[in-house]
Amino acid sequence: MERAFELEVKPPFPYRLPTYGGEDRVMRVSGGVATRLLDVEHSPVLVRAWQPAADRVLIRAEPVDPASVKASVLASEPPHRGADAPTLRLAVERMRFALGVDDDLRAFHRQFRRDPLLGPLLRRRPYLRLRRRPWPWEALAWAVVKQLIESGRAAKIQRRIVGRWGPRLGDESESLRDVPSPALIAGRAPAELESMGLAMHRAIALRAIAREIAAGRCDPGDSNADARLLRTPEIGPWTVQCLGLYGRGEPDSLPAGDLIYLKLVGRLNRLGRRATVEEVEEFYAPYAPFRGLAAAWTGAP
C-alpha cells in the first residue's frame, strides 16, 4: 500500500472547520480534527482534516488495511484492495468538497451583503458552509430517507442504516463506519430497509435507485441523470434538488419542498400556515443564482 498523502489548502474565503460530525455520525470531529472512513474505488481510506491556522487547512489520507474493514453483509462488487496514490488523492479531493474548503463565496456575499434578510447573516457568520456529502450517492440516499419527515427522525434512520450495513474499521461497536454502498443497498430486500424505519414505498425507491447506480445505468454525479431519477416512483424534484445542492455542490439548487423552508417562509411572510412549494420558490427567486445557498443560510440554526 501507498504511504499517506497530505495536502495543505488555503481557503479563498473565511473558513472554519466544522465542530459537529453530522447526523449520521460517519464523520467524527474531536480535538479539532475531522475524521472520516471512505471507500474510494473499493479501497478503504482514512481521511483526516484539521485547521492549524485561520488561513490553512490540512487534509491527510491514509491507506487502510482492507482486512481491518468489517462488513455485516457482502455486496456484489469487487473486494476491497489497498489504496494507491491516485486513490489517496481522490479521497483528499472528496473531503475538500464535503467540507467546502475551496468554496469562494465572494460573489455571493458581494451580491447580498446589503440584503435585509441575508446581509446580517452573512456578516455574522462569513465562515458558514454547506454540509455536503463526499459522494453524490450519499446525498441522494439520505434525501430519500428524509422525504416528508422531521430531521430528527430521519437522522435516526440514517444511523440505523449505517449501523446495520455500513462497513466499519475494526471490531468495536463505536468504530468508524462508512455509508453503505449502492451495491450493498441494492442487495437488501425492501422489508429489511423498512425495518430501519423507512416507509415501504421509500424503501422500494431507495433500493431501485441503488440498483440503477450499482449497475452503471445512472450516475448521480451527472445532472443529465436527473430525468432518469425523476422517473423512479417516489423520487420527486425535492430529492433531486437535495442531490444537486449537497451531492454536486450546485449553489442554485433549491430544495423548496423542505419542511424547514415551508415553515420558515410561512413565518417570514406571516401566512399563519406553512408555505407551499411555489411560495418558497417565489420567496427565494431574487437570490438566483445562489438560491440554494441563500435558503441554507436563512434556515441555519
PAGU-768166 format. One record per residue (C-alpha): residue number from 1; residue in three letters; x negated, z, y negated. Coordinates in nm, 4 decimals. Layout:
+------+------+----------+----------+----------+
: resi : resn :       px :       pz :       py :
+------+------+----------+----------+----------+
:  NUM :  ALA :        X :        Z :        Y :
...
+------+------+----------+----------+----------+
//
This chain:
+------+------+----------+----------+----------+
: resi : resn :       px :       pz :       py :
+------+------+----------+----------+----------+
:    1 :  MET :   0.0000 :   0.0000 :   0.0000 :
:    2 :  GLU :  -0.0989 :  -0.0534 :  -0.3601 :
:    3 :  ARG :  -0.2110 :   0.2208 :  -0.5905 :
:    4 :  ALA :   0.0213 :   0.3407 :  -0.8674 :
:    5 :  PHE :   0.0885 :   0.1225 :  -1.1699 :
:    6 :  GLU :   0.1200 :   0.2917 :  -1.5101 :
:    7 :  LEU :   0.2221 :   0.1347 :  -1.8396 :
:    8 :  GLU :   0.2348 :   0.2672 :  -2.1942 :
:    9 :  VAL :   0.5246 :   0.1392 :  -2.4058 :
:   10 :  LYS :   0.5587 :   0.1712 :  -2.7819 :
:   11 :  PRO :   0.9318 :   0.1740 :  -2.8642 :
:   12 :  PRO :   1.0136 :  -0.0600 :  -3.1548 :
:   13 :  PHE :   1.2719 :   0.1872 :  -3.2903 :
:   14 :  PRO :   1.3052 :   0.5696 :  -3.2978 :
:   15 :  TYR :   1.3359 :   0.6841 :  -2.9385 :
:   16 :  ARG :   1.3826 :   0.9998 :  -2.7339 :
:   17 :  LEU :   1.3641 :   1.0175 :  -2.3576 :
:   18 :  PRO :   1.6956 :   1.1438 :  -2.2162 :
:   19 :  THR :   1.7168 :   1.5069 :  -2.1151 :
:   20 :  TYR :   2.0013 :   1.4521 :  -1.8671 :
:   21 :  GLY :   1.9682 :   1.2553 :  -1.5480 :
:   22 :  GLY :   2.3202 :   1.1154 :  -1.5204 :
:   23 :  GLU :   2.6467 :   1.1854 :  -1.3453 :
:   24 :  ASP :   2.5437 :   1.0524 :  -1.0033 :
:   25 :  ARG :   2.2205 :   1.2602 :  -1.0134 :
:   26 :  VAL :   1.9962 :   0.9900 :  -0.8710 :
:   27 :  MET :   1.7696 :   1.0277 :  -1.1721 :
:   28 :  ARG :   1.6235 :   1.3733 :  -1.2298 :
:   29 :  VAL :   1.4863 :   1.4970 :  -1.5614 :
:   30 :  SER :   1.2689 :   1.8072 :  -1.5516 :
:   31 :  GLY :   0.9912 :   1.9257 :  -1.7797 :
:   32 :  GLY :   1.0302 :   1.6175 :  -1.9964 :
:   33 :  VAL :   0.9765 :   1.3796 :  -1.7017 :
:   34 :  ALA :   1.2484 :   1.1432 :  -1.5776 :
:   35 :  THR :   1.2118 :   1.0591 :  -1.2080 :
:   36 :  ARG :   1.3943 :   0.8012 :  -1.0005 :
:   37 :  LEU :   1.3638 :   0.6664 :  -0.6453 :
:   38 :  LEU :   1.4177 :   0.2904 :  -0.6463 :
:   39 :  ASP :   1.4499 :   0.0364 :  -0.3692 :
:   40 :  VAL :   1.2660 :  -0.2629 :  -0.5127 :
:   41 :  GLU :   1.2962 :  -0.5704 :  -0.2931 :
:   42 :  HIS :   1.3122 :  -0.3494 :   0.0172 :
:   43 :  SER :   1.0143 :  -0.1390 :  -0.0913 :
:   44 :  PRO :   1.0660 :   0.2268 :  -0.1871 :
:   45 :  VAL :   0.9090 :   0.3170 :  -0.5204 :
:   46 :  LEU :   0.8947 :   0.6462 :  -0.7086 :
:   47 :  VAL :   0.9185 :   0.5882 :  -1.0829 :
:   48 :  ARG :   0.8439 :   0.8476 :  -1.3494 :
:   49 :  ALA :   0.8731 :   0.8275 :  -1.7285 :
:   50 :  TRP :   0.7637 :   1.0740 :  -1.9945 :
:   51 :  GLN :   0.7070 :   1.0746 :  -2.3700 :
:   52 :  PRO :   0.3773 :   1.2292 :  -2.4810 :
:   53 :  ALA :   0.4419 :   1.1356 :  -2.8465 :
:   54 :  ALA :   0.7291 :   1.0060 :  -3.0578 :
:   55 :  ASP :   0.5871 :   0.6536 :  -3.0545 :
:   56 :  ARG :   0.4696 :   0.6410 :  -2.6931 :
:   57 :  VAL :   0.6448 :   0.6349 :  -2.3562 :
:   58 :  LEU :   0.4547 :   0.6236 :  -2.0290 :
:   59 :  ILE :   0.6135 :   0.4828 :  -1.7142 :
:   60 :  ARG :   0.4444 :   0.5153 :  -1.3765 :
:   61 :  ALA :   0.5481 :   0.3524 :  -1.0485 :
:   62 :  GLU :   0.4072 :   0.4895 :  -0.7229 :
:   63 :  PRO :   0.4438 :   0.3328 :  -0.3779 :
:   64 :  VAL :   0.6267 :   0.5457 :  -0.1238 :
:   65 :  ASP :   0.5556 :   0.5506 :   0.2477 :
:   66 :  PRO :   0.8594 :   0.3732 :   0.3969 :
:   67 :  ALA :   0.8589 :   0.6189 :   0.6871 :
:   68 :  SER :   0.9354 :   0.9027 :   0.4446 :
:   69 :  VAL :   1.2614 :   0.7443 :   0.3274 :
:   70 :  LYS :   1.5563 :   0.8534 :   0.5371 :
:   71 :  ALA :   1.8912 :   0.6779 :   0.5662 :
:   72 :  SER :   2.2106 :   0.8071 :   0.7242 :
:   73 :  VAL :   2.3092 :   0.4586 :   0.8460 :
:   74 :  LEU :   2.1332 :   0.1272 :   0.8818 :
:   75 :  ALA :   2.2134 :  -0.1647 :   0.6557 :
:   76 :  SER :   2.1999 :  -0.5263 :   0.7717 :
:   77 :  GLU :   1.8930 :  -0.6026 :   0.5607 :
:   78 :  PRO :   1.5165 :  -0.6161 :   0.6205 :
:   79 :  PRO :   1.3429 :  -0.2837 :   0.6908 :
:   80 :  HIS :   1.1518 :  -0.1074 :   0.4172 :
:   81 :  ARG :   0.7933 :  -0.2126 :   0.3585 :
:   82 :  GLY :   0.5122 :  -0.0817 :   0.1416 :
:   83 :  ALA :   0.5215 :  -0.1757 :  -0.2262 :
:   84 :  ASP :   0.2731 :  -0.4341 :  -0.3539 :
:   85 :  ALA :   0.1532 :  -0.4786 :  -0.7132 :
:   86 :  PRO :   0.4361 :  -0.7124 :  -0.8293 :
:   87 :  THR :   0.6908 :  -0.4703 :  -0.6818 :
:   88 :  LEU :   0.5464 :  -0.1772 :  -0.8760 :
:   89 :  ARG :   0.5521 :  -0.3824 :  -1.1967 :
:   90 :  LEU :   0.9147 :  -0.4750 :  -1.1349 :
:   91 :  ALA :   1.0005 :  -0.1075 :  -1.0806 :
:   92 :  VAL :   0.8490 :  -0.0220 :  -1.4201 :
:   93 :  GLU :   1.0396 :  -0.3109 :  -1.5809 :
:   94 :  ARG :   1.3721 :  -0.1912 :  -1.4415 :
:   95 :  MET :   1.3073 :   0.1669 :  -1.5523 :
:   96 :  ARG :   1.2251 :   0.0388 :  -1.9025 :
:   97 :  PHE :   1.5573 :  -0.1435 :  -1.9058 :
:   98 :  ALA :   1.7563 :   0.1547 :  -1.7795 :
:   99 :  LEU :   1.6013 :   0.3907 :  -2.0341 :
:  100 :  GLY :   1.6349 :   0.1467 :  -2.3240 :
:  101 :  VAL :   1.2725 :   0.1974 :  -2.4265 :
:  102 :  ASP :   1.2369 :  -0.1586 :  -2.5600 :
:  103 :  ASP :   1.5672 :  -0.1736 :  -2.7463 :
:  104 :  ASP :   1.5132 :  -0.2853 :  -3.1059 :
:  105 :  LEU :   1.8189 :  -0.1583 :  -3.2918 :
:  106 :  ARG :   1.7092 :  -0.2555 :  -3.6426 :
:  107 :  ALA :   1.9655 :  -0.5337 :  -3.6789 :
:  108 :  PHE :   2.2446 :  -0.3080 :  -3.5505 :
:  109 :  HIS :   2.1523 :  -0.0264 :  -3.7895 :
:  110 :  ARG :   2.0983 :  -0.2611 :  -4.0831 :
:  111 :  GLN :   2.4387 :  -0.4226 :  -4.0378 :
:  112 :  PHE :   2.6373 :  -0.0999 :  -4.0053 :
:  113 :  ARG :   2.4366 :   0.1714 :  -4.1815 :
:  114 :  ARG :   2.6966 :   0.1858 :  -4.4607 :
:  115 :  ASP :   2.9990 :   0.1632 :  -4.2328 :
:  116 :  PRO :   3.2216 :   0.4672 :  -4.2995 :
:  117 :  LEU :   3.2677 :   0.5426 :  -3.9292 :
:  118 :  LEU :   2.9472 :   0.4231 :  -3.7678 :
:  119 :  GLY :   2.6981 :   0.4789 :  -4.0502 :
:  120 :  PRO :   2.6862 :   0.8621 :  -4.0344 :
:  121 :  LEU :   2.6472 :   0.8480 :  -3.6554 :
:  122 :  LEU :   2.3586 :   0.6037 :  -3.6796 :
:  123 :  ARG :   2.1794 :   0.8108 :  -3.9418 :
:  124 :  ARG :   2.2269 :   1.1331 :  -3.7489 :
:  125 :  ARG :   2.1039 :   1.0029 :  -3.4140 :
:  126 :  PRO :   1.8993 :   0.6845 :  -3.4572 :
:  127 :  TYR :   1.7337 :   0.7525 :  -3.1214 :
:  128 :  LEU :   2.0570 :   0.7309 :  -2.9216 :
:  129 :  ARG :   2.0510 :   0.4762 :  -2.6397 :
:  130 :  LEU :   2.2968 :   0.3471 :  -2.3822 :
:  131 :  ARG :   2.2547 :   0.4955 :  -2.0336 :
:  132 :  ARG :   2.2107 :   0.1710 :  -1.8421 :
:  133 :  ARG :   2.1534 :   0.1158 :  -1.4713 :
:  134 :  PRO :   1.8277 :  -0.0315 :  -1.3407 :
:  135 :  TRP :   2.0189 :  -0.2824 :  -1.1256 :
:  136 :  PRO :   2.3399 :  -0.4716 :  -1.2133 :
:  137 :  TRP :   2.4798 :  -0.3814 :  -0.8700 :
:  138 :  GLU :   2.4818 :  -0.0124 :  -0.9616 :
:  139 :  ALA :   2.6689 :  -0.0765 :  -1.2874 :
:  140 :  LEU :   2.9258 :  -0.2882 :  -1.1040 :
:  141 :  ALA :   2.9758 :  -0.0454 :  -0.8161 :
:  142 :  TRP :   3.0177 :   0.2555 :  -1.0422 :
:  143 :  ALA :   3.2561 :   0.0628 :  -1.2681 :
:  144 :  VAL :   3.4806 :   0.0057 :  -0.9654 :
:  145 :  VAL :   3.4626 :   0.3784 :  -0.8891 :
:  146 :  LYS :   3.5552 :   0.4691 :  -1.2488 :
:  147 :  GLN :   3.8592 :   0.2436 :  -1.2793 :
:  148 :  LEU :   4.1508 :   0.4292 :  -1.4375 :
:  149 :  ILE :   4.0293 :   0.7810 :  -1.3537 :
:  150 :  GLU :   3.8709 :   1.0572 :  -1.5595 :
:  151 :  SER :   3.4923 :   1.0563 :  -1.5811 :
:  152 :  GLY :   3.4547 :   1.3937 :  -1.4083 :
:  153 :  ARG :   3.6467 :   1.2780 :  -1.1033 :
:  154 :  ALA :   3.4530 :   0.9507 :  -1.0939 :
:  155 :  ALA :   3.1225 :   1.1403 :  -1.1070 :
:  156 :  LYS :   3.2222 :   1.3448 :  -0.8016 :
:  157 :  ILE :   3.2993 :   1.0269 :  -0.6080 :
:  158 :  GLN :   2.9661 :   0.8756 :  -0.7100 :
:  159 :  ARG :   2.7790 :   1.1850 :  -0.5898 :
:  160 :  ARG :   2.9675 :   1.1822 :  -0.2594 :
:  161 :  ILE :   2.8763 :   0.8173 :  -0.2002 :
:  162 :  VAL :   2.5112 :   0.8814 :  -0.2878 :
:  163 :  GLY :   2.5033 :   1.1971 :  -0.0765 :
:  164 :  ARG :   2.6623 :   1.0290 :   0.2247 :
:  165 :  TRP :   2.4809 :   0.6934 :   0.2269 :
:  166 :  GLY :   2.2043 :   0.6977 :  -0.0338 :
:  167 :  PRO :   1.8509 :   0.6692 :   0.1102 :
:  168 :  ARG :   1.6598 :   0.9900 :   0.0404 :
:  169 :  LEU :   1.2955 :   1.0769 :   0.0011 :
:  170 :  GLY :   1.2188 :   1.3382 :   0.2645 :
:  171 :  ASP :   1.4374 :   1.5631 :   0.4752 :
:  172 :  GLU :   1.5523 :   1.8209 :   0.2202 :
:  173 :  SER :   1.9148 :   1.8153 :   0.1100 :
:  174 :  GLU :   1.8052 :   1.8196 :  -0.2553 :
:  175 :  SER :   1.5583 :   1.5328 :  -0.2139 :
:  176 :  LEU :   1.5664 :   1.2372 :  -0.4490 :
:  177 :  ARG :   1.8213 :   0.9760 :  -0.3456 :
:  178 :  ASP :   1.8896 :   0.6160 :  -0.4336 :
:  179 :  VAL :   2.2247 :   0.4424 :  -0.4810 :
:  180 :  PRO :   2.3323 :   0.2725 :  -0.1563 :
:  181 :  SER :   2.2558 :  -0.0998 :  -0.1465 :
:  182 :  PRO :   2.5230 :  -0.3726 :  -0.1402 :
:  183 :  ALA :   2.4386 :  -0.4410 :   0.2258 :
:  184 :  LEU :   2.4952 :  -0.0782 :   0.3163 :
:  185 :  ILE :   2.8297 :  -0.0563 :   0.1336 :
:  186 :  ALA :   2.9314 :  -0.3926 :   0.2810 :
:  187 :  GLY :   2.8989 :  -0.2392 :   0.6265 :
:  188 :  ARG :   3.1321 :   0.0514 :   0.5572 :
:  189 :  ALA :   3.4957 :   0.0492 :   0.6624 :
:  190 :  PRO :   3.7444 :   0.0876 :   0.3747 :
:  191 :  ALA :   3.8596 :   0.4154 :   0.5295 :
:  192 :  GLU :   3.5036 :   0.5512 :   0.5020 :
:  193 :  LEU :   3.4936 :   0.4672 :   0.1329 :
:  194 :  GLU :   3.8426 :   0.6093 :   0.0844 :
:  195 :  SER :   3.7235 :   0.9379 :   0.2341 :
:  196 :  MET :   3.4837 :   0.9698 :  -0.0611 :
:  197 :  GLY :   3.7836 :   0.9921 :  -0.2946 :
:  198 :  LEU :   3.8406 :   0.6241 :  -0.3756 :
:  199 :  ALA :   4.1902 :   0.4831 :  -0.3687 :
:  200 :  MET :   4.2222 :   0.2466 :  -0.0737 :
:  201 :  HIS :   4.2671 :  -0.0657 :  -0.2864 :
:  202 :  ARG :   3.9486 :   0.0160 :  -0.4775 :
:  203 :  ALA :   3.7632 :   0.0919 :  -0.1547 :
:  204 :  ILE :   3.8584 :  -0.2567 :  -0.0336 :
:  205 :  ALA :   3.7450 :  -0.4095 :  -0.3646 :
:  206 :  LEU :   3.4106 :  -0.2279 :  -0.3579 :
:  207 :  ARG :   3.3377 :  -0.3465 :  -0.0052 :
:  208 :  ALA :   3.4486 :  -0.7010 :  -0.0923 :
:  209 :  ILE :   3.2087 :  -0.7369 :  -0.3854 :
:  210 :  ALA :   2.9297 :  -0.5681 :  -0.1865 :
:  211 :  ARG :   2.9748 :  -0.8311 :   0.0845 :
:  212 :  GLU :   2.9611 :  -1.1128 :  -0.1698 :
:  213 :  ILE :   2.6410 :  -0.9773 :  -0.3219 :
:  214 :  ALA :   2.4743 :  -0.8930 :   0.0095 :
:  215 :  ALA :   2.5472 :  -1.2436 :   0.1365 :
:  216 :  GLY :   2.3918 :  -1.4007 :  -0.1741 :
:  217 :  ARG :   2.7177 :  -1.5591 :  -0.2863 :
:  218 :  CYS :   2.7351 :  -1.3587 :  -0.6091 :
:  219 :  ASP :   2.4617 :  -1.2366 :  -0.8447 :
:  220 :  PRO :   2.5995 :  -0.9637 :  -1.0753 :
:  221 :  GLY :   2.2943 :  -1.0055 :  -1.2972 :
:  222 :  ASP :   2.4148 :  -1.3552 :  -1.3923 :
:  223 :  SER :   2.7157 :  -1.3759 :  -1.6246 :
:  224 :  ASN :   2.8091 :  -1.7053 :  -1.4567 :
:  225 :  ALA :   2.9198 :  -1.4944 :  -1.1588 :
:  226 :  ASP :   3.1823 :  -1.3070 :  -1.3644 :
:  227 :  ALA :   3.4539 :  -1.5622 :  -1.2897 :
:  228 :  ARG :   3.3958 :  -1.5144 :  -0.9172 :
:  229 :  LEU :   3.4126 :  -1.1371 :  -0.9567 :
:  230 :  LEU :   3.7380 :  -1.1614 :  -1.1511 :
:  231 :  ARG :   3.8975 :  -1.3490 :  -0.8612 :
:  232 :  THR :   3.8490 :  -1.0382 :  -0.6458 :
:  233 :  PRO :   4.1642 :  -0.8228 :  -0.6298 :
:  234 :  GLU :   4.1282 :  -0.5026 :  -0.8358 :
:  235 :  ILE :   3.8339 :  -0.6429 :  -1.0357 :
:  236 :  GLY :   3.9500 :  -0.6968 :  -1.3928 :
:  237 :  PRO :   3.7973 :  -0.7511 :  -1.7366 :
:  238 :  TRP :   3.7085 :  -0.3838 :  -1.7885 :
:  239 :  THR :   3.4950 :  -0.3780 :  -1.4734 :
:  240 :  VAL :   3.3096 :  -0.6936 :  -1.5728 :
:  241 :  GLN :   3.2641 :  -0.5654 :  -1.9295 :
:  242 :  CYS :   3.1034 :  -0.2471 :  -1.7939 :
:  243 :  LEU :   2.8753 :  -0.4636 :  -1.5831 :
:  244 :  GLY :   2.7753 :  -0.6629 :  -1.8911 :
:  245 :  LEU :   2.7067 :  -0.3579 :  -2.1065 :
:  246 :  TYR :   2.5430 :  -0.1225 :  -1.8574 :
:  247 :  GLY :   2.4068 :  -0.3636 :  -1.5977 :
:  248 :  ARG :   2.2880 :  -0.6575 :  -1.8068 :
:  249 :  GLY :   2.2358 :  -0.4989 :  -2.1487 :
:  250 :  GLU :   2.4837 :  -0.7191 :  -2.3394 :
:  251 :  PRO :   2.5419 :  -0.5355 :  -2.6702 :
:  252 :  ASP :   2.8708 :  -0.7106 :  -2.7488 :
:  253 :  SER :   3.0315 :  -0.6404 :  -2.4113 :
:  254 :  LEU :   3.3189 :  -0.4033 :  -2.4921 :
:  255 :  PRO :   3.4927 :  -0.2151 :  -2.2060 :
:  256 :  ALA :   3.8097 :  -0.1982 :  -2.4117 :
:  257 :  GLY :   4.0198 :  -0.0502 :  -2.1319 :
:  258 :  ASP :   3.8035 :   0.2620 :  -2.1040 :
:  259 :  LEU :   4.0115 :   0.5802 :  -2.1300 :
:  260 :  ILE :   3.7652 :   0.7198 :  -2.3836 :
:  261 :  TYR :   3.8291 :   0.4307 :  -2.6224 :
:  262 :  LEU :   4.2036 :   0.4189 :  -2.5606 :
:  263 :  LYS :   4.2225 :   0.7839 :  -2.6639 :
:  264 :  LEU :   3.9693 :   0.7551 :  -2.9470 :
:  265 :  VAL :   4.1279 :   0.4550 :  -3.1171 :
:  266 :  GLY :   4.4719 :   0.6089 :  -3.0774 :
:  267 :  ARG :   4.3447 :   0.9185 :  -3.2584 :
:  268 :  LEU :   4.1467 :   0.7354 :  -3.5282 :
:  269 :  ASN :   4.4420 :   0.5059 :  -3.6038 :
:  270 :  ARG :   4.6826 :   0.8035 :  -3.5951 :
:  271 :  LEU :   4.9057 :   0.6310 :  -3.3450 :
:  272 :  GLY :   5.0287 :   0.9504 :  -3.1811 :
:  273 :  ARG :   4.9532 :   0.7919 :  -2.8429 :
:  274 :  ARG :   4.6809 :   0.6129 :  -2.6553 :
:  275 :  ALA :   4.5899 :   0.2755 :  -2.7985 :
:  276 :  THR :   4.6432 :  -0.0400 :  -2.5992 :
:  277 :  VAL :   4.3536 :  -0.2548 :  -2.4829 :
:  278 :  GLU :   4.4443 :  -0.5102 :  -2.7507 :
:  279 :  GLU :   4.4383 :  -0.2388 :  -3.0192 :
:  280 :  VAL :   4.0932 :  -0.1247 :  -2.9044 :
:  281 :  GLU :   3.9657 :  -0.4826 :  -2.9176 :
:  282 :  GLU :   4.1092 :  -0.5246 :  -3.2679 :
:  283 :  PHE :   3.9538 :  -0.1960 :  -3.3838 :
:  284 :  TYR :   3.6034 :  -0.2932 :  -3.2718 :
:  285 :  ALA :   3.6235 :  -0.6632 :  -3.3644 :
:  286 :  PRO :   3.4462 :  -0.6070 :  -3.7019 :
:  287 :  TYR :   3.1428 :  -0.4721 :  -3.5133 :
:  288 :  ALA :   3.0603 :  -0.8016 :  -3.3408 :
:  289 :  PRO :   2.8039 :  -0.8932 :  -3.2116 :
:  290 :  PHE :   2.7496 :  -0.5262 :  -3.1282 :
:  291 :  ARG :   3.0978 :  -0.4178 :  -3.0203 :
:  292 :  GLY :   2.9756 :  -0.2501 :  -2.7021 :
:  293 :  LEU :   2.7084 :  -0.0542 :  -2.8888 :
:  294 :  ALA :   2.9498 :   0.0469 :  -3.1646 :
:  295 :  ALA :   3.2005 :   0.1771 :  -2.9114 :
:  296 :  ALA :   2.9299 :   0.3697 :  -2.7250 :
:  297 :  TRP :   2.8111 :   0.5358 :  -3.0470 :
:  298 :  THR :   3.1601 :   0.6314 :  -3.1648 :
:  299 :  GLY :   3.2553 :   0.7564 :  -2.8189 :
:  300 :  ALA :   2.9356 :   0.9559 :  -2.7595 :
:  301 :  PRO :   2.9767 :   1.3345 :  -2.7288 :
+------+------+----------+----------+----------+
//
